[in-house]
Amino acid sequence: MEKIHLYDKIIAPIVTEKSTNLSEQNKVIFKVHAKANKNNLKKNIEKIFKVNVTKVNIINKKTRMKITRGKKVRVKGFKKAIITLKKGQNIDLTTGI
């Protein structure tokens, strides 16, 4: 089995209206690698961003069909992680890693 590098597990932050509202509750949402798990994500985020993670929730978004302009289009599925940080801490998504 291939080893996945520390930075390869976190693909991108998900910045939507809902995720922005969750940031008030010390939660950050990331799109993650399909083989990522809770323990590895917790360790990686603590190392990369130097914060304390209290909880990690993972959601698998399934591939689905969508009708766009009268045509069927496949929307690719992905895995996302909701990271809950210790109270008073936050991750600034506007700066690069």
FIFI-891081 format. One record per atom (N, C-alpha, C): atom name; z, y, x. Coordinates in steps of 0.001 Angstrom, whole numbers. Each point is the difference from the previous one (the first is absolute). Layout:
BEGIN
NODE,name,pz,py,px
NODE,CA,Z,Y,X;
...
//
This chain:
BEGIN
NODE,name,pz,py,px
NODE,N,0,-1177,829;
NODE,CA,0,1177,-829;
NODE,C,0,1246,877;
NODE,N,-787,990,-386;
NODE,CA,-104,1210,792;
NODE,C,1220,879,-202;
NODE,N,401,662,1069;
NODE,CA,1090,960,-120;
NODE,C,-587,1334,-432;
NODE,N,690,645,-925;
NODE,CA,-443,1299,-484;
NODE,C,848,1063,690;
NODE,N,-651,1018,564;
NODE,CA,682,1051,730;
NODE,C,853,837,-948;
NODE,N,986,674,541;
NODE,CA,944,822,-743;
NODE,C,-688,998,-923;
NODE,N,-1030,677,495;
NODE,CA,-674,1031,-790;
NODE,C,-1048,-580,-951;
NODE,N,-388,-1258,182;
NODE,CA,-1030,-592,-845;
NODE,C,527,-423,-1364;
NODE,N,1294,-171,-145;
NODE,CA,561,-415,-1293;
NODE,C,-75,1111,-1036;
NODE,N,158,1248,429;
NODE,CA,-63,1143,-914;
NODE,C,-1402,583,88;
NODE,N,-748,-109,-1102;
NODE,CA,-1385,465,13;
NODE,C,-75,1495,-273;
NODE,N,628,451,-1103;
NODE,CA,-82,1416,-372;
NODE,C,1099,333,-1002;
NODE,N,422,1270,-34;
NODE,CA,918,401,-1067;
NODE,C,-778,192,-1293;
NODE,N,642,-252,-1116;
NODE,CA,-630,225,-1302;
NODE,C,605,1283,-551;
NODE,N,-848,1027,-128;
NODE,CA,462,1295,-478;
NODE,C,-636,255,-1367;
NODE,N,800,-218,-1031;
NODE,CA,-421,259,-1377;
NODE,C,1090,823,-673;
NODE,N,-239,361,-1236;
NODE,CA,1006,760,-727;
NODE,C,1276,-824,-177;
NODE,N,-165,-1267,-302;
NODE,CA,1159,-879,-188;
NODE,C,781,-182,1304;
NODE,N,-707,-190,1106;
NODE,CA,695,-182,1276;
NODE,C,685,1286,448;
NODE,N,-569,1142,-348;
NODE,CA,634,1273,328;
NODE,C,1296,169,-785;
NODE,N,-7,-420,-1266;
NODE,CA,1222,57,-799;
NODE,C,1061,-962,532;
NODE,N,-419,-1152,522;
NODE,CA,953,-960,560;
NODE,C,629,499,1299;
NODE,N,-661,933,683;
NODE,CA,553,514,1251;
NODE,C,1306,754,-236;
NODE,N,231,472,-1233;
NODE,CA,1276,641,-315;
NODE,C,1144,-1012,10;
NODE,N,-320,-1279,-173;
NODE,CA,992,-1075,19;
NODE,C,38,-704,1350;
NODE,N,-499,657,1049;
NODE,CA,-51,-541,1369;
NODE,C,-867,-1244,82;
NODE,N,-1124,-36,-723;
NODE,CA,-914,-1134,36;
NODE,C,-1360,451,514;
NODE,N,-615,-854,817;
NODE,CA,-1322,263,559;
NODE,C,-850,-1233,-256;
NODE,N,-1285,205,-338;
NODE,CA,-880,-1124,-314;
NODE,C,-1092,-97,1064;
NODE,N,-205,-1231,510;
NODE,CA,-1016,-259,1006;
NODE,C,-905,-1134,-443;
NODE,N,-1274,71,365;
NODE,CA,-911,-1126,-124;
NODE,C,218,-828,1264;
NODE,N,246,-1306,-173;
NODE,CA,361,-834,1149;
NODE,C,-958,-1182,132;
NODE,N,92,-662,1138;
NODE,CA,-828,-1155,309;
NODE,C,330,-1142,-954;
NODE,N,-961,-834,-313;
NODE,CA,181,-1085,-968;
NODE,C,1044,-1024,445;
NODE,N,210,-147,1308;
NODE,CA,962,-984,494;
NODE,C,1358,618,347;
NODE,N,205,1251,-356;
NODE,CA,1275,661,295;
NODE,C,1083,-517,-932;
NODE,N,1232,-54,508;
NODE,CA,1128,-393,-842;
NODE,C,1113,1045,117;
NODE,N,1015,-146,-835;
NODE,CA,1049,1020,-103;
NODE,C,765,196,1297;
NODE,N,374,-1090,651;
NODE,CA,796,115,1228;
NODE,C,-775,708,1109;
NODE,N,-1258,-390,201;
NODE,CA,-806,633,1042;
NODE,C,-270,1464,-319;
NODE,N,-270,313,-1271;
NODE,CA,-251,1390,-359;
NODE,C,1232,863,248;
NODE,N,1154,-515,-340;
NODE,CA,1234,763,205;
NODE,C,194,320,1478;
NODE,N,-156,-1000,859;
NODE,CA,162,209,1442;
NODE,C,-1045,971,539;
NODE,N,-1262,-168,-420;
NODE,CA,-1069,851,507;
NODE,C,175,1457,-414;
NODE,N,354,242,-1239;
NODE,CA,159,1380,-466;
NODE,C,1200,653,676;
NODE,N,1062,-758,216;
NODE,CA,1146,561,708;
NODE,C,-356,356,1429;
NODE,N,-834,-812,659;
NODE,CA,-411,294,1377;
NODE,C,-965,1174,65;
NODE,N,-997,23,-884;
NODE,CA,-1047,1022,70;
NODE,C,533,1375,-390;
NODE,N,682,85,-1153;
NODE,CA,405,1296,-532;
NODE,C,1450,375,317;
NODE,N,766,-917,618;
NODE,CA,1398,245,377;
NODE,C,846,447,-1197;
NODE,N,-47,-805,-1073;
NODE,CA,802,217,-1208;
NODE,C,716,-1306,-342;
NODE,N,950,65,-920;
NODE,CA,700,-1192,-462;
NODE,C,-563,-420,-1344;
NODE,N,-499,-1221,-75;
NODE,CA,-572,-539,-1231;
NODE,C,1072,-800,-723;
NODE,N,214,300,-1287;
NODE,CA,999,-739,-765;
NODE,C,-627,-1102,-836;
NODE,N,-1258,170,-420;
NODE,CA,-619,-972,-891;
NODE,C,-1517,46,154;
NODE,N,-645,-1167,-148;
NODE,CA,-1457,-91,45;
NODE,C,-463,-820,-1203;
NODE,N,-870,567,-814;
NODE,CA,-612,-710,-1118;
NODE,C,-1488,-122,282;
NODE,N,-562,-1188,-235;
NODE,CA,-1419,-235,252;
NODE,C,-699,-337,-1311;
NODE,N,-1174,611,-197;
NODE,CA,-800,-222,-1203;
NODE,C,-1402,-413,423;
NODE,N,-508,-1089,-586;
NODE,CA,-1372,-433,239;
NODE,C,-884,503,-1128;
NODE,N,-944,872,316;
NODE,CA,-963,472,-991;
NODE,C,-1188,-958,59;
NODE,N,-331,-628,-1112;
NODE,CA,-1060,-990,-23;
NODE,C,-1377,658,-98;
NODE,N,-1009,-725,454;
NODE,CA,-1375,444,-148;
NODE,C,-348,-19,-1478;
NODE,N,-703,1043,-459;
NODE,CA,-338,73,-1422;
NODE,C,-1397,566,-176;
NODE,N,-541,-206,-1183;
NODE,CA,-1313,540,-342;
NODE,C,198,1284,-803;
NODE,N,-864,980,253;
NODE,CA,88,1291,-659;
NODE,C,-1414,422,-393;
NODE,N,-152,649,-1123;
NODE,CA,-1320,484,-416;
NODE,C,-105,1468,377;
NODE,N,-968,317,861;
NODE,CA,-243,1353,448;
NODE,C,-1457,345,-256;
NODE,N,-249,1020,-806;
NODE,CA,-1352,438,-353;
NODE,C,-839,-1140,-561;
NODE,N,636,-839,-791;
NODE,CA,-711,-1098,-650;
NODE,C,-211,-1230,861;
NODE,N,509,-11,1220;
NODE,CA,-166,-1150,888;
NODE,C,1367,-591,323;
NODE,N,22,-1318,153;
NODE,CA,1234,-650,412;
NODE,C,163,136,1503;
NODE,N,1180,442,398;
NODE,CA,307,211,1412;
NODE,C,1304,-722,309;
NODE,N,68,-617,1160;
NODE,CA,1216,-683,413;
NODE,C,897,974,755;
NODE,N,1247,109,-434;
NODE,CA,998,805,691;
NODE,C,825,-971,829;
NODE,N,-56,161,1305;
NODE,CA,648,-926,909;
NODE,C,1516,119,-86;
NODE,N,686,-1117,28;
NODE,CA,1456,-19,-47;
NODE,C,605,281,1366;
NODE,N,1278,341,-4;
NODE,CA,713,259,1248;
NODE,C,1486,-209,-225;
NODE,N,756,76,1078;
NODE,CA,1448,-157,-53;
NODE,C,625,1347,325;
NODE,N,986,408,-798;
NODE,CA,683,1253,299;
NODE,C,1499,-231,54;
NODE,N,665,834,785;
NODE,CA,1442,-120,195;
NODE,C,670,1310,-374;
NODE,N,1066,-112,-794;
NODE,CA,816,1159,-335;
NODE,C,1248,-82,870;
NODE,N,151,976,883;
NODE,CA,1079,25,976;
NODE,C,1071,981,-475;
NODE,N,1232,-475,-153;
NODE,CA,1116,868,-367;
NODE,C,779,327,1261;
NODE,N,164,1291,253;
NODE,CA,686,462,1203;
NODE,C,1448,357,-305;
NODE,N,793,83,1060;
NODE,CA,1393,401,-138;
NODE,C,53,1438,-515;
NODE,N,1012,307,-783;
NODE,CA,118,1316,-607;
NODE,C,0,1100,1063;
NODE,N,-785,1037,-228;
NODE,CA,-82,1113,937;
NODE,C,-1108,-134,1028;
NODE,N,-664,-1155,73;
NODE,CA,-1088,-193,962;
NODE,C,-1340,43,-731;
NODE,N,-1046,366,736;
NODE,CA,-1338,-7,-573;
NODE,C,-1028,-202,1094;
NODE,N,-1221,-333,-430;
NODE,CA,-1126,-186,917;
NODE,C,-1022,1068,-346;
NODE,N,-378,791,999;
NODE,CA,-1000,1057,-207;
NODE,C,-1381,-621,170;
NODE,N,-727,-171,-1122;
NODE,CA,-1301,-653,34;
NODE,C,-1114,928,474;
NODE,N,260,1296,97;
NODE,CA,-1047,937,409;
NODE,C,-249,-33,1502;
NODE,N,968,-481,780;
NODE,CA,-202,-112,1450;
NODE,C,-492,-1387,337;
NODE,N,-737,-135,1058;
NODE,CA,-491,-1294,440;
NODE,C,1097,-776,701;
NODE,N,-277,-1278,219;
NODE,CA,992,-846,683;
NODE,C,-86,222,1482;
//
